[in-house]
Amino acid sequence: MKTKRSGNYTWRKIKSALASAIAFISAVLVIAPLGLVFFHLVVNGASSLNWDFFTKLPAPVGAVGGGMANAIVGSLELLALAGAIGIPIGVLGGVYLAEYGSARINSVLRFLADVLNGVPSITWGVVVYGMVVLRFKGFSTYAGGLALGLIMIPLILRTTEEVILLVPNGYREAALALGVSRWKTIVHIVMKTASKGIITGILLALARVGGETAPLLFTAFGNRFWNHSLSQPIAALPLQIFTYAISPYDDWHRQAWAGALVLVTGVFCVNILVRILTRGHTASVV
Amino acid sequence: MAVAASIAGEERSVQARMASPSRFGDKAFEWLTLAMALAVVVLIILIGWQLWIGSSVAIKKFGFHFLVTSTWDPVAEQFGALPFIYGTLVSSLIALLIAVPLGIATAAYLTELAPLWIRQPLTSLIEMLAAIPSVILGLWGIFVMIPWLRDYPFPWLKRLFGWTPFFSGPIYGPCMLAGGIIIAVMILPIITSVSREILRSVPDLQREAAYGLGATRWEATRIAVLSYAKKGLFGAVILGLGRALGETMAVTMVIGNTPQIAASLFKPGYTLASVLANEFTEATTDMYLQALFEIGLVLFGITILVNLLAQLLLRTIATTSATRAVQ
């Protein structure tokens, strides 16, 4: 009887260890693509990465060399436009949810924002195509920036709300007790206290849309030359990577790998910066 | 919980009454922020409306047939979306079959089974995986994953399961199965991190009770944590499904882009999102563009329903666990 029970216990212990092992293997499998993608990016991309890549226009088919200077600048221009649309709307909307809205309105708005976050990014491309490209008869930087900006709104709105809710009520009470008006309290005390968190949210949203390709395919469209007007098509790094990756030319494939390495480095840098920014986060007030 | 909220509300209204040096500024700021917050409502309506007017002629012309016929012939202006709907559903299903067990097991590892020191770094790595842009995963898929799949796992699958219709026929490389696998990689981070949140919200009392009865670590995880969190985990899976259905770039680059309905997963397929990505700029006639807008509408309709379901599932979890915590 006794041996049977201890045998059973050993078996249960073995089962538990086995389950832990399986869970560990799952975790390794989940992060394996991260390591593999990064490894291949460095192996394939680093060799094509040189000064020309950052300073020259794409070379014509067959010609060796060339770079993605226009795409890098184009991506930054698109991000600036997207930020101009997405940041004010997202941040102020988040302020409303955290500071003013009643519980019922808030839960509806929050719900819709989360649903919006699940809308496929290509859908935004189609919508902006109908709204801007068809109406103004042409692909443009404006259209691309708008598509990215609209994607940013629900992302920033949710993170801003979350960090503003973390600001202790005592701060608001102290300011109001001194006779500061409500909106000034919110702007100068609450938002300022939460600024690190708000900026974190904005950076993450920029990193996310900076890598988006689908909404740009038929809005910004891409351009092999410098863009001189915001009403003209513009190149973007992810678009250029896509075009080169599905092309049949080896030279272009190498450029695609180099572009991908640059893009991933940018995105990872932002993510690491955010991680450093938020490290003191839990220790300090916000 | 509710009481606390109403007290906070009362406090706020008291504050608002007391602090009134510049009524106008306050009102203006409140209305401004409200207008911005309402953007989320406006955006949902805008998407639906724009897709609807963009495809109204096609909807009238093809009606219900659009969803159930499979001819896609822009020259003859015959459009049926069935192969794309089929491709979207099958590739997402493959992705879920791979990503759900791995994601939930990893979440359980991160919250219950792993040594404490490893949990935070592993979580950070998974967040980094989520940050990889889709187009880069597609690039990797074309030049690294597909050649590898074609050389090793696919022939092996064919040897073992070639007698079933799913793994028969020639192996090209880009195919439905490759599409499903790349989607799985894309949705693993979200399934894992949402599941992790859900498991973390399981009250410690559950675990203590299980350990108190002499459960091993795995038994406590299975009986007290996983089964308790069943509904929330289901929500995480549905959320992952929503992302899978709308995944565009990576799938477009590896699925083969051929509109056909084939039993074999080694055959190329096509998804709703991929056909938009590939053909939108090539739409030469109005009817072609209308049909593509309708594809967009179908995709939006499916993802919005799936996302609504996911959010409802996750919401009820959040509220019930919150009320439980208060009680």
Interface residues (C-beta under 8 A of the other chain):
Chain A: R12 K13 K15 S16 L18 A19 S20 I22 A23 F24 S26 A27 L29 V30 I31 P33 L34 L36 V37 H40 L41 N44 P88 I89 G90 V91 L92 G93 G94 V95 Y96 L97 E99 Y100 G101 S102 A103 L109 F111 L112 A113 D114 V115 L116 G118 V119 P120 S121 I122 T123 W124 G125 V126 V127 Y129 G130 M131 L150 I153 P154 L157 N169 R172 E173 L176 G179 V180 S181 R182 W183 K184 T185 I186 V187 A207 R208 G210 G211 E212 T213 A214 L217 F218 F221 P238 I241 F242 A245 I246 H253 A256 W257 A260 L263 V264 V267 F268 N271 R275
Chain B: A5 A8 G9 E11 Q15 A16 M18 A19 S20 P21 S22 G25 D26 A28 F29 E30 L32 T33 L34 M36 A37 L38 A39 V40 V41 L43 I44 L46 I47 Q50 L51 I53 G54 P101 L102 G103 A105 T106 A108 Y109 L110 L113 A114 L122 S124 L125 I126 E127 M128 L129 A131 I132 P133 S134 V135 I136 L137 G138 L139 W140 I142 F143 V144 V185 L188 P189 T192 T216 R217 W218 E219 T221 R222 L239 G242 R243 L245 G246 E247 T248 M249 M253 A273 L276 A277 F280 T281 L292 F293 G296 L299 F300 T303 I304 V306 N307 L308 A310 Q311 R315
